[in-house]
């Protein structure tokens, strides 16, 4: 594909926001509510701390935004925390970062899809019984769009992103201009706890769920158009600015209207009712929220396939994850992500609350590792202003580490221990794949200068079943490969309606291809055993340095036509590989079939 075509399949800044930031932007639907749910136990006095806690989260957001802006510049090939840790904290720590991010990506897809479907079934309760199928349908749609191309998925998401952002800012601005709410929201009840450091820390940790997705842009720098680093940095700053402004604005409205949690109505819905009233504007905000929550899964589809491609480059996952399709899509990463999310959605029966307890733990592990790694990066680089940058990352490391510890303590008994187990299993898997590639590399003598290639006498065996064009192409290829060529066929006793060995020999003699035909009888009617036994006798004879088996196959133009083939080549391939040391060459001859 020409370079221009490849760039067209990559992301611009608006497309980057749509493809990689929906997770973070959509979190304003549940981040502020998570803070309110914790502080509401302290009544009106506790809710007064909504804004200070939100400001602290936005400070952390700013630190993360500027930190990941530097990560983008320092690691333009993407990878985020994995790349930072790999260079500055060691391979094992980088694998922990990668495993935690992969877990977060999978959970984000499951939580986003289930939350979007939950919002839809709240508006239409009759659909509640079909929520699992709705989750599967939404997941299939998002997966299909991402398989088509990352730029195409971004284009499809730009409009709902714009509608959601404009709707939220409309709620904020109109609400700030109102002296009194149009519709009275739920107000706080009597306090059951006092405001203390522990309560504020819990509120801070819960609200930090709004920061999931901030790292996705740094993980997916290669998906941007040139200049990649500058576009990715601009996208990161735009995300930080939009998310911070929305979080602060909504928290101000929460304090202005004295909004408390409601079991049937979200905090965002209450704020919308208070600002705009229960009218068309209210439904626009609600449906745009539903759409963005469901589509927020796209952040993971933009980030995880790039991360797994880097893991494949470093030999920690199968190399197939590094292959890109025509539209610059890492399809294997997309499919694995969708499959893992599908398992979670079906296992949780589409229930968001069954997934939320372990959500965001993984990403904060990655945040902390990334911040610590960047501190070490600045200490080693020691460029202009390195102390200020290191201080910024150091503060971010302390804040994210504190949030991680609080998240783990608060959620350990609710399933948080599963994150530890999953991280450990993934790291062990990465290590085992890495060791396997190491053994393969040693067997191939990678890195060594091999001796000069030398010609070896070779015998090419061609299994045939009849005299036709495929046989002709196979023998022509075999004659160009080996010093000696033999055709072999298997003869069955009492064949009914099938050409036997004698009929094939007569046809062979009439054709006279200058290649001997060996007829192998098969009393047991096995196709593979006579050929395997013949090859083992040839190997034992040591008459040739190299024994090659060329298996001819048709490649038909249509998939339904390929279903009609007998698959004898597959059977021969498997049997010969299992029982002999012969080299196997499968010749797929493209056959054009006339329409009539």
Secondary structure as UniProt FT lines:
FT   HELIX           3..8
FT   HELIX           13..20
FT   HELIX           22..26
FT   HELIX           27..29
FT   HELIX           31..39
FT   HELIX           40..42
FT   HELIX           43..47
FT   TURN            48..49
FT   HELIX           50..74
FT   TURN            76..77
FT   HELIX           81..88
FT   HELIX           91..123
FT   HELIX           125..130
FT   HELIX           131..148
FT   HELIX           150..177
FT   HELIX           197..207
FT   HELIX           208..211
FT   TURN            212..215
FT   HELIX           216..219
FT   HELIX           221..223
FT   HELIX           228..257
FT   HELIX           267..276
FT   HELIX           280..295
FT   TURN            296..297
FT   HELIX           298..313
FT   TURN            314..315
FT   HELIX           319..322
FT   TURN            326..327
FT   HELIX           331..347
FT   TURN            348..350
FT   HELIX           352..356
FT   TURN            357..360
FT   HELIX           361..381
FT   TURN            384..385
FT   HELIX           386..411
FT   HELIX           412..414
FT   HELIX           416..444
FT   TURN            445..447
FT   STRAND          458..463
FT   HELIX           469..481
FT   STRAND          484..492
FT   TURN            493..494
FT   HELIX           501..511
FT   STRAND          516..522
FT   TURN            523..524
FT   HELIX           528..541
FT   STRAND          546..556
FT   HELIX           559..562
FT   TURN            563..564
FT   HELIX           568..579
FT   STRAND          583..591
//
